[in-house]
Amino acid sequence: MVKAYLLGVDIGTYSSKGVLVDAETGDVVAAHVIEHGLSMPKPGWVEHDPDQIWWGEFVSICRELLAESGIDPKHIKGVGVSGIGPCVLPIDAQGNALRQGILYGIDTRAFDEIEQLEKALGREKIFQLSASHLSSSASGPKILWIKNNEPQVFAKARWFLTSHSYIIYKLTGEAVVDKYSACAFAPLMDVEKIRWLEGMGELITPVESLPNMLWSCDVAGYVTAQAARQTGLKEGTPVIAGTTDSAAEAISAGLADFGDMMMMFGSSNSFIMKTNKLVRTDNFWGLNWMEPGTYAFVGGMSTVGSLTRWFRDNLAPLEVAAQAAGGPNAYAAMAELLKETTPGARGLIALPYFEGERTPMYDPDAKGVLFGLTLKHTRADIYRALLESIGFGIRHNVDSMLAEGLRPKCILAVGGGTKNLPWMQMISDIANIQMAIPNQQIGSSYGDAFMAGVGVGLFSGLGEIRKWVHDNRQITPDPRTAEKYAPLYSIYLKLYEQTRDLMRDLSALYRE
């Protein structure tokens, strides 16, 4: 019997990863990772080169996986793609990218456009239509920013896509976006009715420039002859609509039932709880999920793993930073610094808002802070304070979630950060949450491959991911350590509240 294989590729903030998976067993037969950077040409701007990073790395990954595995492309039954999001990329009628891709919530350039849209439409009306308030994560203000600031680009734009939908366009010639990712195009979408809003052409962009909406596992199109020549895939291979990286990560973690919540620790943090109804809340996002009749309760922090990368590049001891040219060994060496300090970082508290903050604050002007510095503090204390600040931020989100009446049944922790088990224990203690860490930690690309299997009929639905994913490691809070963190968390909350206006004043001085 000839085996069937599924291809999954994810484009992340700092790396792209692809896997070829045995459809029957879920075993990974080949995997490939490409590291990349990002561009920050101005304060608040964060971009990727869509042809070099998004499409270029997809092509390279496909060719590497085929070469490594020796699999005949005709045995690959489906392709799934995910990417960082929500991003904004205008392309012309020939499919050419018209500028760099504008990244998700870490790009805060559209501050004025958020105010412009709220004034024109009304904050409450936007909330009713979008099931969330506008923030730096919303695509609508960023499209408007292009219209306001780059009219020549806007005039040439045929489609406004996000990262994975650009790859799907290059593969199939079809301009599509999945319904989960489309929710982030606020205020251009009616989330409850799952349709683009007519009459927004004069204010932002006409419906005709927005991609066709599909469910994530729907087949969006088939690999074209040109794409087959570039990637090595077989012409005619089905390609599904895919989704945003965090959603694919949730599937890879085994999220299947209502009440399951994925907590992703990557460059940023995202958490997604599967719900049976659309949740409207001032502090988070209510979205359609990836199958009819399912919804998602979503939030996240802007900077998580990127804080450890910042520490590695700027503050780590030279011998640590030099480890494997700043590779994985550097992070292992940094983790050793925790042995040189204690819970609470000897009275040092950090705010992790290095690129603004998403939930539950929606504050693009929020700033990072190190509070309580004295001459006794060391690099180890700073490192620990940064890690603890993520725990405080997670607790802030969880407490706000509980206040909304939502309690997760099971928290599935995934992402590169979960490799640092002392950090995960720290977060568990600070936020007073129990987390299950799946033994399989391949990530979004693995979820992409499974979704492709659903799309081509090898599985009946996303709930069957449990055939591939099982066995979890449990992280449980230590009550004694949690007690030590409680007063520090109170200071953490007050520190933001009492410096918020100063942060806004500082942003105004440097906003271009």
C-alpha positions as CSV (number, residue, x, y, z in Angstrom):
1,M,0.0,0.0,0.0
2,V,1.4,3.4,-1.0
3,K,1.7,5.8,1.9
4,A,0.0,9.2,1.9
5,Y,1.9,12.3,3.1
6,L,0.8,15.8,4.1
7,L,2.9,19.0,3.8
8,G,2.7,21.7,6.4
9,V,4.6,25.0,6.4
10,D,4.5,27.9,8.8
11,I,6.1,31.3,8.4
12,G,7.0,32.8,11.8
13,T,8.4,36.0,13.1
14,Y,12.0,34.8,13.2
15,S,11.9,31.5,11.4
16,S,10.0,29.4,8.9
17,K,9.4,25.7,9.4
18,G,8.1,22.9,7.2
19,V,7.2,19.2,7.9
20,L,6.3,16.2,5.8
21,V,4.0,13.9,7.8
22,D,2.8,10.4,7.4
23,A,-0.9,10.9,7.2
24,E,-1.8,7.6,8.9
25,T,0.6,7.7,11.9
26,G,1.3,11.4,12.3
27,D,5.0,10.7,12.2
28,V,7.2,13.4,10.9
29,V,9.4,12.0,8.1
30,A,11.2,15.2,7.3
31,A,11.5,18.7,8.8
32,H,13.4,21.9,7.8
33,V,13.8,25.3,9.5
34,I,15.1,28.5,8.1
35,E,15.9,31.4,10.4
36,H,15.3,35.0,9.3
37,G,15.1,38.5,10.8
38,L,12.7,41.3,10.5
39,S,12.9,45.0,9.5
40,M,12.2,47.9,11.7
41,P,12.7,50.9,9.5
42,K,11.1,53.4,11.8
43,P,9.9,53.4,15.4
44,G,6.7,51.3,15.6
45,W,7.2,49.8,12.1
46,V,7.9,46.0,11.8
47,E,8.0,44.4,8.4
48,H,9.0,41.3,6.4
49,D,10.1,41.0,2.8
50,P,7.2,38.9,1.4
51,D,9.1,37.5,-1.6
52,Q,12.4,36.7,0.2
53,I,10.9,35.5,3.5
54,W,7.3,34.4,3.0
55,W,7.3,32.9,-0.5
56,G,11.1,32.4,-0.9
57,E,11.4,30.4,2.3
58,F,8.3,28.4,1.5
59,V,9.9,27.4,-1.8
60,S,13.2,26.5,-0.2
61,I,11.5,24.4,2.5
62,C,9.5,22.5,-0.1
63,R,12.6,21.6,-2.1
64,E,14.6,20.7,1.1
65,L,11.8,18.4,2.4
66,L,11.5,16.6,-0.9
67,A,15.2,16.1,-1.2
68,E,15.6,15.0,2.4
69,S,12.7,12.5,2.4
70,G,13.0,11.2,-1.2
71,I,9.2,11.2,-1.3
72,D,7.6,11.3,-4.8
73,P,5.6,14.6,-4.8
74,K,2.6,12.7,-6.2
75,H,2.2,11.0,-2.8
76,I,1.7,14.4,-1.1
77,K,-2.0,14.6,-0.8
78,G,-2.4,18.1,0.5
79,V,-0.6,21.3,1.5
80,G,-1.4,23.4,4.5
81,V,0.2,26.8,5.2
82,S,0.0,29.2,8.2
83,G,1.8,32.4,8.9
84,I,2.2,35.2,11.4
85,G,-0.8,37.4,11.5
86,P,-2.7,39.4,11.1
87,C,-0.3,41.0,8.5
88,V,-1.1,43.3,5.6
89,L,0.4,43.0,2.1
90,P,-1.0,44.8,-0.9
91,I,-0.4,43.1,-4.3
92,D,-1.2,44.2,-7.8
93,A,-3.3,42.5,-10.4
94,Q,-0.4,40.4,-11.5
95,G,0.3,39.2,-8.0
96,N,3.4,41.3,-7.4
97,A,3.9,42.6,-3.8
98,L,3.7,46.4,-3.8
99,R,5.6,46.9,-0.5
100,Q,7.0,45.1,2.5
101,G,4.6,43.1,4.5
102,I,3.3,45.0,7.6
103,L,3.4,42.6,10.6
104,Y,0.9,41.9,13.3
105,G,0.3,43.7,16.6
106,I,4.0,44.5,17.2
107,D,3.7,47.0,14.3
108,T,2.0,50.0,15.9
109,R,2.2,52.5,13.0
110,A,-1.6,52.9,12.5
111,F,-2.3,54.7,15.8
112,D,-3.8,57.7,14.1
113,E,-5.9,55.5,11.8
114,I,-7.5,53.7,14.8
115,E,-8.6,57.1,16.1
116,Q,-9.8,58.1,12.6
117,L,-11.9,54.9,12.2
118,E,-13.3,55.2,15.8
119,K,-14.3,58.8,15.1
120,A,-15.9,57.9,11.7
121,L,-17.7,54.7,12.7
122,G,-18.1,54.9,16.4
123,R,-16.2,52.7,18.9
124,E,-19.3,50.9,19.9
125,K,-20.4,50.1,16.4
126,I,-17.0,48.7,15.6
127,F,-17.3,46.5,18.6
128,Q,-20.7,45.2,17.7
129,L,-19.6,44.4,14.2
130,S,-16.1,43.1,14.9
131,A,-16.7,41.6,18.4
132,S,-13.5,43.4,19.5
133,H,-12.1,46.9,19.8
134,L,-9.5,48.2,17.3
135,S,-5.9,47.7,18.3
136,S,-2.5,47.5,16.7
137,S,-3.4,43.9,15.7
138,A,-6.3,45.0,13.5
139,S,-5.7,45.0,9.7
140,G,-8.2,47.6,8.8
141,P,-6.3,50.5,10.3
142,K,-3.1,49.4,8.6
143,I,-4.8,49.2,5.2
144,L,-6.0,52.8,5.9
145,W,-2.5,53.8,6.9
146,I,-1.3,52.7,3.4
147,K,-4.2,54.7,1.8
148,N,-3.2,57.8,3.9
149,N,0.6,57.5,3.6
150,E,1.3,55.6,0.4
151,P,-1.4,56.6,-2.0
152,Q,0.6,55.3,-5.0
153,V,0.8,51.8,-3.5
154,F,-2.9,51.9,-2.5
155,A,-3.9,52.9,-6.0
156,K,-2.1,49.9,-7.5
157,A,-3.4,47.4,-5.0
158,R,-5.7,44.7,-6.4
159,W,-5.8,42.6,-3.2
160,F,-4.9,43.1,0.5
161,L,-3.6,39.8,1.8
162,T,-2.0,38.4,4.9
163,S,1.2,36.3,5.1
164,H,-0.2,32.8,4.5
165,S,-2.8,34.0,1.9
166,Y,0.1,35.5,-0.1
167,I,1.8,32.1,-0.3
168,I,-1.5,30.4,-1.2
169,Y,-1.9,33.0,-4.0
170,K,1.6,32.2,-5.3
171,L,0.8,28.5,-5.2
172,T,-2.7,28.6,-6.7
173,G,-3.5,32.0,-8.2
174,E,-6.4,32.3,-5.8
175,A,-6.8,35.3,-3.4
176,V,-8.4,33.7,-0.3
177,V,-8.3,34.1,3.5
178,D,-9.6,31.8,6.1
179,K,-12.6,33.0,8.2
180,Y,-10.6,32.9,11.5
181,S,-7.9,35.2,10.1
182,A,-10.5,37.4,8.3
183,C,-11.9,38.4,11.7
184,A,-8.7,40.4,12.3
185,F,-9.5,42.6,9.3
186,A,-11.6,44.7,11.6
187,P,-13.6,46.9,11.0
188,L,-14.1,45.4,7.5
189,M,-15.9,42.3,8.6
190,D,-19.2,41.4,10.3
191,V,-17.9,38.6,12.5
192,E,-21.3,37.3,13.4
193,K,-22.6,37.1,9.8
194,I,-19.2,36.1,8.5
195,R,-19.1,38.5,5.6
196,W,-17.2,41.6,4.4
197,L,-19.0,44.9,5.0
198,E,-20.3,46.7,2.0
199,G,-19.9,50.5,1.9
200,M,-16.4,50.7,3.4
201,G,-14.7,51.6,0.1
202,E,-14.6,55.3,0.7
203,L,-13.4,55.0,4.3
204,I,-10.9,52.2,3.9
205,T,-11.1,49.9,0.8
206,P,-13.8,48.3,-1.3
207,V,-14.9,44.7,-0.8
208,E,-13.5,43.9,-4.2
209,S,-10.0,44.3,-2.9
210,L,-10.5,41.8,0.0
211,P,-9.8,38.1,-0.5
212,N,-12.5,35.4,-0.7
213,M,-13.3,33.9,2.7
214,L,-13.2,30.2,3.3
215,W,-13.1,27.8,6.2
216,S,-9.5,26.9,7.1
217,C,-9.7,23.3,5.8
218,D,-11.5,24.2,2.6
219,V,-9.4,23.6,-0.5
220,A,-8.5,27.0,-1.8
221,G,-7.0,25.8,-5.1
222,Y,-4.4,23.6,-6.7
223,V,-0.7,24.0,-7.3
224,T,-0.2,25.7,-10.7
225,A,2.3,24.6,-13.2
226,Q,4.5,27.6,-12.5
227,A,4.4,27.0,-8.7
228,A,5.2,23.3,-9.3
229,R,8.3,24.2,-11.2
230,Q,9.4,26.5,-8.4
231,T,8.6,24.3,-5.4
232,G,9.0,20.8,-6.8
233,L,5.4,20.0,-5.7
234,K,3.2,18.1,-8.2
235,E,0.9,20.3,-10.3
236,G,-2.7,19.9,-9.2
237,T,-1.9,19.2,-5.5
238,P,-4.7,20.5,-3.3
239,V,-3.9,23.6,-1.1
240,I,-6.2,24.5,1.8
241,A,-7.0,28.0,3.0
242,G,-4.8,27.6,6.1
243,T,-4.8,30.0,9.0
244,T,-2.8,32.2,11.3
245,D,0.2,30.6,13.0
246,S,-1.3,30.7,16.5
247,A,-4.4,28.9,15.3
248,A,-2.4,26.2,13.6
249,E,-0.3,25.9,16.7
250,A,-3.5,25.3,18.7
251,I,-4.4,22.4,16.5
252,S,-0.8,21.0,16.8
253,A,-1.2,21.1,20.6
254,G,-4.2,18.9,20.5
255,L,-6.9,21.5,21.0
256,A,-10.1,19.6,20.2
257,D,-12.9,20.2,22.7
258,F,-14.9,23.3,23.8
259,G,-13.1,24.8,26.8
260,D,-9.6,23.7,25.6
261,M,-7.2,26.6,25.6
262,M,-3.8,26.8,23.8
263,M,-1.2,29.1,25.4
264,M,1.6,29.7,22.9
265,F,5.0,30.9,24.0
266,G,6.8,32.1,20.9
267,S,8.2,35.5,20.0
268,S,4.9,36.8,21.2
269,N,2.1,35.1,23.2
270,S,-1.3,34.0,22.0
271,F,-4.0,32.1,23.7
272,I,-7.0,30.6,22.1
273,M,-10.0,29.0,23.8
274,K,-12.5,27.0,21.7
275,T,-16.0,28.1,22.5
276,N,-19.5,27.1,21.4
277,K,-20.6,30.7,21.0
278,L,-19.3,34.1,19.9
279,V,-18.0,35.9,23.0
280,R,-18.1,39.7,23.0
281,T,-15.7,41.3,25.5
282,D,-14.1,44.7,25.9
283,N,-10.7,43.2,26.8
284,F,-10.2,40.3,24.3
285,W,-11.2,39.2,20.8
286,G,-14.2,37.0,19.9
287,L,-13.6,35.3,16.5
288,N,-15.0,32.6,14.3
289,W,-12.9,29.4,14.7
290,M,-12.0,27.1,11.9
291,E,-15.1,25.0,11.4
292,P,-18.8,26.0,11.2
293,G,-20.4,26.4,14.6
294,T,-17.2,26.9,16.5
295,Y,-15.7,30.1,17.9
296,A,-12.6,31.3,19.5
297,F,-11.9,33.5,22.6
298,V,-8.5,35.0,21.9
299,G,-5.9,37.3,23.5
300,G,-2.2,37.6,23.8
301,M,0.9,39.6,24.7
302,S,3.1,41.4,22.2
303,T,6.5,40.4,23.4
304,V,7.4,37.1,25.1
305,G,10.2,35.1,23.5
306,S,11.4,38.3,21.8
307,L,12.4,39.6,25.3
308,T,14.8,36.7,25.7
309,R,16.2,37.4,22.3
310,W,16.6,41.0,23.2
311,F,18.4,40.1,26.4
312,R,20.6,37.6,24.4
313,D,21.6,40.3,21.9
314,N,22.1,43.2,24.3
315,L,22.7,42.1,27.9
316,A,23.8,38.5,28.0
317,P,27.5,37.9,29.0
318,L,29.7,37.7,26.0
319,E,30.5,34.0,26.6
320,V,26.7,33.3,26.6
321,A,26.0,35.3,23.5
322,A,28.8,33.6,21.7
323,Q,27.3,30.2,22.2
324,A,26.6,28.7,18.8
325,A,26.5,32.2,17.4
326,G,23.5,33.0,19.5
327,G,21.7,29.7,18.7
328,P,19.9,27.3,21.0
329,N,22.9,26.8,23.2
330,A,22.9,30.5,24.1
331,Y,19.4,30.1,25.5
332,A,20.4,27.1,27.5
333,A,23.3,29.1,28.9
334,M,21.0,32.0,29.7
335,A,18.7,29.6,31.6
336,E,21.7,28.8,33.9
337,L,21.6,32.4,35.0
338,L,18.4,31.6,37.0
339,K,20.6,29.7,39.5
340,E,22.2,33.0,40.4
341,T,19.1,34.8,41.5
342,T,15.8,34.0,43.4
343,P,12.1,34.4,42.9
344,G,11.2,38.1,42.7
345,A,14.7,38.9,41.2
346,R,15.7,40.5,44.5
347,G,13.1,43.2,44.3
348,L,13.4,44.0,40.5
349,I,10.1,44.1,38.6
350,A,9.9,44.4,34.8
351,L,7.0,45.5,32.5
352,P,7.3,43.4,29.3
353,Y,5.7,46.0,27.0
354,F,8.6,46.4,24.6
355,E,6.4,46.8,21.6
356,G,3.2,48.1,23.2
357,E,0.7,45.6,24.5
358,R,-2.3,43.7,23.2
359,T,-4.7,42.2,25.7
360,P,-6.1,43.0,28.1
361,M,-5.0,46.6,27.7
362,Y,-5.0,47.5,24.0
363,D,-2.2,50.0,24.5
364,P,0.3,50.5,21.6
365,D,2.1,53.2,23.6
366,A,2.9,50.8,26.5
367,K,6.7,50.6,27.2
368,G,9.1,48.2,28.8
369,V,10.2,49.1,32.3
370,L,12.8,47.8,34.8
371,F,11.7,49.1,38.2
372,G,13.7,48.8,41.4
373,L,17.2,48.7,40.0
374,T,20.0,49.0,42.6
375,L,23.7,48.5,42.4
376,K,23.3,45.0,43.8
377,H,21.3,43.8,40.8
378,T,23.0,41.7,38.2
379,R,22.3,40.4,34.7
380,A,20.8,37.3,36.3
381,D,18.3,39.5,38.1
382,I,17.4,41.4,35.0
383,Y,16.9,38.1,33.1
384,R,14.7,36.7,35.8
385,A,12.7,39.9,36.0
386,L,12.0,39.7,32.3
387,L,10.9,36.1,32.5
388,E,8.7,36.9,35.6
389,S,7.1,39.8,33.8
390,I,5.7,37.3,31.3
391,G,4.2,35.4,34.2
392,F,2.6,38.6,35.5
393,G,1.3,39.5,32.1
394,I,-0.2,36.0,31.7
395,R,-1.9,36.4,35.1
396,H,-3.3,39.8,34.1
397,N,-4.9,38.1,31.1
398,V,-6.1,35.1,33.1
399,D,-7.6,37.2,35.9
400,S,-9.4,39.4,33.3
401,M,-10.6,36.3,31.5
402,L,-12.1,34.9,34.8
403,A,-13.7,38.3,35.4
404,E,-15.5,37.8,32.0
405,G,-16.9,34.5,33.3
406,L,-14.6,32.3,31.1
407,R,-12.6,29.5,32.7
408,P,-10.5,27.2,30.5
409,K,-11.0,23.5,31.0
410,C,-7.5,22.6,30.0
411,I,-4.5,24.8,29.2
412,L,-2.1,23.4,26.5
413,A,1.2,25.2,26.6
414,V,3.2,25.1,23.3
415,G,6.0,27.0,21.6
416,G,9.7,27.4,22.0
417,G,9.4,28.9,25.5
418,T,8.1,25.6,26.8
419,K,11.6,24.1,26.4
420,N,12.6,26.3,29.4
421,L,10.9,24.3,32.1
422,P,12.0,26.6,35.0
423,W,10.3,29.4,33.1
424,M,7.1,27.4,32.7
425,Q,7.1,26.6,36.4
426,M,7.7,30.3,37.1
427,I,4.6,31.3,35.0
428,S,2.5,28.5,36.6
429,D,3.4,29.8,40.1
430,I,2.8,33.5,39.2
431,A,-0.4,33.0,37.3
432,N,-1.6,30.2,39.5
433,I,-2.5,28.0,36.5
434,Q,-1.9,24.4,35.7
435,M,-0.5,23.7,32.2
436,A,-0.2,20.6,30.1
437,I,2.8,20.6,27.8
438,P,2.4,18.1,24.9
439,N,5.4,15.9,24.3
440,Q,5.0,16.7,20.6
441,Q,6.2,20.2,20.2
442,I,6.7,20.6,16.4
443,G,4.4,23.6,16.2
444,S,2.2,25.3,13.7
445,S,3.5,23.4,10.6
446,Y,2.3,20.1,12.2
447,G,-1.1,21.6,12.6
448,D,-1.0,22.8,9.0
449,A,-0.3,19.3,7.8
450,F,-3.2,17.8,9.8
451,M,-5.6,20.5,8.5
452,A,-4.6,19.6,5.0
453,G,-5.6,16.1,5.8
454,V,-9.0,17.3,6.9
455,G,-9.3,19.3,3.7
456,V,-8.6,16.4,1.4
457,G,-10.9,14.0,3.3
458,L,-8.4,11.9,5.2
459,F,-9.9,13.0,8.6
460,S,-13.5,13.9,9.4
461,G,-12.7,17.1,11.3
462,L,-10.2,18.9,13.5
463,G,-11.2,16.9,16.6
464,E,-9.4,13.9,15.2
465,I,-6.0,15.6,15.9
466,R,-6.1,13.5,19.1
467,K,-5.1,10.6,16.7
468,W,-1.8,12.4,16.2
469,V,-1.2,14.3,19.5
470,H,-1.3,12.7,23.0
471,D,0.8,12.5,26.2
472,N,1.3,15.7,28.1
473,R,3.6,16.8,30.9
474,Q,1.8,18.6,33.7
475,I,3.1,21.8,35.3
476,T,1.4,22.6,38.6
477,P,1.8,25.8,40.7
478,D,3.7,25.6,43.9
479,P,1.5,27.4,46.5
480,R,4.5,28.6,48.6
481,T,6.2,30.3,45.6
482,A,2.9,31.6,44.4
483,E,2.4,33.3,47.8
484,K,5.7,35.2,47.4
485,Y,4.7,36.5,44.0
486,A,1.3,37.9,45.0
487,P,2.5,41.3,46.4
488,L,4.9,41.7,43.4
489,Y,2.0,41.2,41.1
490,S,0.1,44.0,42.8
491,I,3.1,46.3,42.3
492,Y,3.3,45.2,38.6
493,L,-0.3,46.3,38.0
494,K,0.2,49.6,39.8
495,L,3.4,50.3,37.9
496,Y,1.7,50.3,34.6
497,E,-1.3,52.3,35.8
498,Q,0.9,55.0,37.3
499,T,3.2,55.3,34.3
500,R,0.7,54.9,31.5
501,D,0.3,58.6,30.8
502,L,4.1,59.1,30.8
503,M,4.4,56.2,28.3
504,R,1.9,58.0,26.0
505,D,3.8,61.3,26.4
506,L,7.1,59.6,25.5
507,S,5.5,57.9,22.4
508,A,4.2,61.3,21.2
509,L,7.8,62.7,21.3
510,Y,9.1,60.0,19.0
511,R,6.2,59.2,16.8
512,E,6.9,60.0,13.2
